[in-house]
Amino acid sequence: MINQQKAIKTIYFSLIGNILLAIIKGVTGIVGHSYALVADAIESTSDIFSSLLVLLGLKYAKKPADENHPYGHGKIEPLMTFIVVVFLIASAIIIAYKSIINIQTPHKVPHTWTLYILGVIIIWKEISYRIVIHNSHKTNSSSLKADAWHHRSDALTSIAAFIGILIAVTLGDGYETADDWAALIASVIIIYNAYHIFRPALGEIMDEHRYDDLIDEIRKVSETVPGIMGTEKCFIRKAGMHHHVDLHARVNGKISVTKGHEISHLLKDTLKQKVPNLGHILIHIEPYHQNTL
């Protein structure tokens, strides 16, 4: 619950920042004759809608498990990530289309002062990325990670715009389209980032095995529990901010069923206490018979 609250607060931070930046970029781009900045504003506008979707997803994921959703509602997170990716790709296509048109259309060189605005934007977006990605790791939220990469892609498009405007204002006549080429390059960067957001979310939906380090940690903690003589199979699937675990643990084959049941509960409680972000834990007890001569 604490992680979910932190994730929601982080999304509010992203949402407010994206609204302000979309306005600043749009006004600066129009007044300063920079399509790269206007393209940046379009990307930030898509960020607003994607952040809203992530916020809705996180709030839905907070709902407790029920009869129809015994593992909770966490799978909504990667689904929302897919929608965020669609927004990213759509904004990239729009930016690329407009850039190609502007490259073929004569226009003014951007104003030099737009570079100062862009410099501040780049710094702010990189700071935003670091804040959101840090909280995504702390909360184990895939949709928050997607939102963090939105900030990073925004920073990259702003850097491309900065370079394009710098070339245009420095070299002057004949280089007016450098600004538009920068926006076109930025659209490719956005699509590239969209893939890297999409791939882990797809793995989460498909229950892909991506948790070797976590399995190692679970095995080590399990072997500290009195009565546990080792572990066998360990399967993990992720739903929202939690990892659900199926673990086969070995106990002395000569003890009673009741004693084995008590050890399995102790193991489950220990894992919950010592390993963060675990959800449902299913312990399957296996008998261990020591070879005798």
BAKOL-50748 format. One record per residue (C-alpha): x, y, z; chain. Coordinates in Angstrom, 2 decimals. Layout:
<pts>
px, py, pz, chaine
X, Y, Z, A
...
</pts>
This chain:
<pts>
px, py, pz, chaine
0.00, 0.00, 0.00, A
2.87, 2.39, 0.83, A
4.48, 1.64, -2.56, A
1.20, 2.33, -4.37, A
0.81, 5.68, -2.59, A
4.38, 6.62, -3.52, A
3.77, 5.63, -7.16, A
0.60, 7.73, -7.35, A
2.36, 10.78, -5.86, A
5.15, 10.34, -8.42, A
2.64, 10.30, -11.28, A
1.08, 13.53, -10.00, A
4.57, 15.04, -10.09, A
4.98, 13.90, -13.72, A
1.54, 15.12, -14.71, A
2.02, 18.66, -13.37, A
5.49, 18.89, -14.93, A
4.25, 17.70, -18.34, A
1.39, 20.22, -18.39, A
3.73, 23.12, -17.63, A
6.36, 21.98, -20.14, A
3.83, 21.43, -22.94, A
2.65, 25.04, -22.52, A
6.20, 26.45, -22.30, A
7.44, 24.48, -25.32, A
4.39, 25.28, -27.45, A
4.50, 29.02, -26.80, A
8.31, 29.18, -27.18, A
8.22, 27.14, -30.39, A
5.53, 29.26, -32.04, A
6.96, 32.64, -30.98, A
10.56, 31.56, -31.57, A
9.91, 29.94, -35.00, A
11.17, 26.52, -33.88, A
9.29, 23.48, -35.12, A
11.57, 21.22, -33.08, A
10.18, 22.90, -29.97, A
6.62, 22.61, -31.29, A
7.31, 18.90, -31.91, A
8.61, 18.70, -28.37, A
5.38, 20.29, -27.16, A
3.37, 17.65, -29.04, A
5.40, 14.93, -27.34, A
4.82, 16.54, -23.94, A
1.08, 16.74, -24.67, A
1.02, 13.00, -25.34, A
2.90, 12.61, -22.05, A
0.02, 14.33, -20.25, A
-2.51, 11.80, -21.53, A
-0.22, 8.84, -20.92, A
0.46, 10.03, -17.35, A
-3.29, 10.27, -16.78, A
-3.68, 6.69, -18.00, A
-0.88, 5.51, -15.73, A
-2.54, 7.31, -12.82, A
-5.86, 5.59, -13.54, A
-4.06, 2.25, -13.83, A
-2.26, 2.68, -10.52, A
-5.47, 3.61, -8.75, A
-7.23, 0.57, -10.23, A
-4.30, -1.67, -9.25, A
-4.81, -0.57, -5.61, A
-8.11, -2.46, -5.46, A
-7.80, -5.48, -3.16, A
-8.11, -9.06, -4.39, A
-11.68, -10.30, -4.82, A
-13.52, -13.43, -5.94, A
-12.95, -12.70, -9.63, A
-9.36, -11.45, -9.15, A
-7.77, -13.62, -6.44, A
-4.30, -12.29, -7.30, A
-5.44, -8.66, -7.20, A
-5.69, -6.15, -10.05, A
-1.99, -5.53, -10.70, A
-2.04, -6.81, -14.30, A
-3.65, -3.50, -15.28, A
-0.18, -1.91, -15.02, A
1.44, -3.56, -18.07, A
-1.82, -3.05, -20.00, A
-1.59, 0.68, -19.29, A
2.07, 0.53, -20.33, A
0.97, -0.81, -23.74, A
-1.33, 2.20, -24.14, A
1.51, 4.54, -23.15, A
3.62, 2.95, -25.90, A
0.81, 3.58, -28.43, A
0.81, 7.26, -27.42, A
4.58, 7.42, -27.85, A
4.48, 5.87, -31.33, A
1.57, 8.10, -32.39, A
3.40, 11.24, -31.26, A
6.56, 10.08, -33.07, A
4.63, 9.56, -36.31, A
3.03, 13.02, -36.05, A
6.39, 14.65, -35.37, A
8.06, 12.81, -38.27, A
5.25, 13.73, -40.68, A
5.32, 17.42, -39.75, A
9.12, 17.48, -39.89, A
9.19, 16.12, -43.45, A
6.65, 18.73, -44.54, A
8.63, 21.54, -42.89, A
11.91, 20.37, -44.43, A
10.31, 20.95, -47.83, A
8.84, 24.34, -46.84, A
10.98, 27.51, -46.54, A
10.74, 29.16, -43.11, A
12.57, 31.47, -40.72, A
15.60, 30.57, -38.63, A
14.61, 30.00, -34.97, A
15.41, 32.76, -32.47, A
18.61, 32.34, -30.44, A
16.81, 32.80, -27.11, A
14.94, 29.52, -27.66, A
18.23, 27.75, -26.85, A
18.14, 29.07, -23.28, A
14.59, 27.78, -22.80, A
15.62, 24.40, -24.18, A
18.63, 24.21, -21.87, A
16.41, 24.61, -18.81, A
13.91, 22.07, -20.19, A
16.65, 19.46, -20.79, A
17.92, 19.79, -17.22, A
14.40, 19.60, -15.77, A
13.42, 16.52, -17.82, A
16.58, 14.66, -16.85, A
15.94, 15.46, -13.18, A
12.34, 14.25, -13.63, A
13.56, 11.03, -15.23, A
15.91, 10.31, -12.34, A
13.21, 10.98, -9.73, A
10.59, 8.81, -11.45, A
12.95, 5.94, -12.36, A
14.22, 5.88, -8.76, A
10.67, 5.60, -7.47, A
9.81, 2.96, -10.09, A
12.61, 0.76, -8.72, A
11.50, 1.38, -5.13, A
7.85, 0.59, -5.88, A
8.51, -2.15, -8.48, A
6.04, -0.46, -10.85, A
6.35, -1.18, -14.59, A
3.97, 1.63, -15.58, A
5.98, 4.10, -13.47, A
9.10, 2.92, -15.29, A
7.34, 3.61, -18.60, A
6.50, 7.11, -17.39, A
10.14, 7.63, -16.40, A
11.26, 6.73, -19.92, A
8.77, 9.26, -21.20, A
10.80, 11.88, -19.35, A
14.06, 10.50, -20.76, A
12.71, 10.48, -24.34, A
11.51, 14.05, -23.80, A
15.00, 15.03, -22.68, A
16.49, 13.36, -25.77, A
14.09, 15.12, -28.14, A
14.93, 18.41, -26.45, A
18.65, 17.73, -26.92, A
18.02, 17.00, -30.61, A
16.05, 20.26, -30.87, A
18.86, 22.16, -29.11, A
21.45, 20.84, -31.59, A
19.21, 21.59, -34.57, A
18.47, 25.16, -33.45, A
22.14, 25.75, -32.62, A
23.16, 24.70, -36.15, A
20.43, 26.85, -37.71, A
21.24, 30.03, -35.77, A
25.03, 29.55, -36.04, A
25.29, 28.75, -39.76, A
22.37, 30.94, -40.84, A
20.92, 30.94, -44.37, A
20.63, 27.51, -45.94, A
20.52, 25.73, -42.59, A
16.99, 26.69, -41.52, A
15.83, 23.08, -41.83, A
18.39, 21.82, -39.29, A
15.71, 22.44, -36.69, A
13.29, 20.19, -38.60, A
15.87, 17.46, -39.16, A
16.43, 17.47, -35.40, A
12.70, 16.91, -34.85, A
12.77, 14.03, -37.37, A
15.68, 12.39, -35.56, A
13.84, 12.88, -32.29, A
10.87, 10.90, -33.64, A
13.16, 7.93, -34.32, A
14.54, 8.17, -30.76, A
10.98, 8.14, -29.39, A
10.10, 4.95, -31.30, A
13.32, 3.30, -30.10, A
12.45, 4.14, -26.49, A
8.88, 2.92, -27.03, A
10.21, -0.55, -27.84, A
12.29, -0.64, -24.65, A
9.20, 0.30, -22.64, A
7.03, -2.27, -24.42, A
9.37, -5.27, -24.13, A
9.40, -5.71, -20.30, A
5.65, -5.06, -20.09, A
5.05, -7.82, -22.65, A
7.22, -10.16, -20.58, A
5.15, -9.32, -17.51, A
1.87, -10.10, -19.27, A
3.29, -13.38, -20.62, A
4.74, -14.39, -17.21, A
8.17, -14.52, -18.79, A
11.04, -15.70, -16.58, A
13.13, -12.61, -15.79, A
13.80, -13.00, -12.07, A
16.99, -15.03, -11.51, A
18.32, -12.65, -8.84, A
15.04, -12.72, -6.94, A
14.92, -16.53, -7.08, A
18.46, -16.69, -5.66, A
17.42, -14.38, -2.82, A
14.32, -16.47, -2.09, A
16.40, -19.68, -1.97, A
18.96, -18.14, 0.40, A
16.29, -16.82, 2.78, A
14.43, -20.14, 2.66, A
17.50, -22.09, 3.77, A
17.73, -19.97, 6.93, A
14.31, -21.22, 8.11, A
14.50, -24.02, 10.70, A
13.29, -27.30, 9.20, A
13.88, -26.34, 5.56, A
16.48, -28.69, 4.04, A
16.67, -27.07, 0.63, A
14.50, -25.84, -2.24, A
13.60, -27.23, -5.64, A
11.34, -25.53, -8.18, A
10.75, -21.80, -7.83, A
8.43, -19.98, -10.24, A
7.73, -16.24, -10.17, A
5.20, -14.11, -11.97, A
4.71, -10.37, -11.59, A
1.40, -8.56, -11.21, A
1.58, -4.82, -10.64, A
4.09, -4.08, -7.91, A
4.14, -7.59, -6.45, A
5.84, -10.87, -7.31, A
3.78, -14.03, -6.78, A
5.87, -17.09, -5.86, A
5.41, -20.85, -6.25, A
8.14, -22.59, -4.25, A
8.91, -26.28, -3.65, A
10.73, -26.70, -0.33, A
12.26, -29.87, 1.12, A
11.72, -31.00, 4.73, A
12.57, -34.16, 6.64, A
10.43, -36.92, 5.12, A
9.85, -38.56, 8.51, A
8.08, -35.65, 10.22, A
4.27, -35.43, 10.49, A
2.05, -33.62, 8.03, A
1.18, -31.16, 10.80, A
4.84, -30.34, 11.42, A
5.47, -29.91, 7.69, A
2.49, -27.57, 7.55, A
3.89, -25.49, 10.41, A
7.30, -25.23, 8.69, A
5.67, -24.10, 5.42, A
3.83, -21.30, 7.27, A
7.05, -20.25, 8.98, A
8.78, -20.20, 5.59, A
6.02, -18.09, 4.06, A
6.08, -15.59, 6.93, A
9.89, -15.34, 6.76, A
9.87, -14.67, 3.01, A
7.20, -12.00, 3.43, A
9.27, -10.34, 6.13, A
12.71, -10.47, 4.49, A
12.02, -10.21, 0.74, A
10.28, -7.00, -0.40, A
7.35, -6.82, -2.82, A
6.21, -10.45, -2.54, A
2.50, -11.08, -3.06, A
0.94, -14.55, -2.90, A
3.38, -17.28, -1.83, A
2.47, -20.91, -2.46, A
4.71, -23.38, -0.64, A
4.76, -27.01, -1.79, A
6.45, -29.30, 0.72, A
8.66, -32.08, -0.67, A
9.95, -34.97, 1.54, A
13.71, -35.19, 1.91, A
15.16, -38.62, 2.75, A
18.82, -38.73, 3.58, A
20.63, -41.68, 2.01, A
21.78, -44.24, 4.55, A
24.44, -46.91, 4.05, A
</pts>
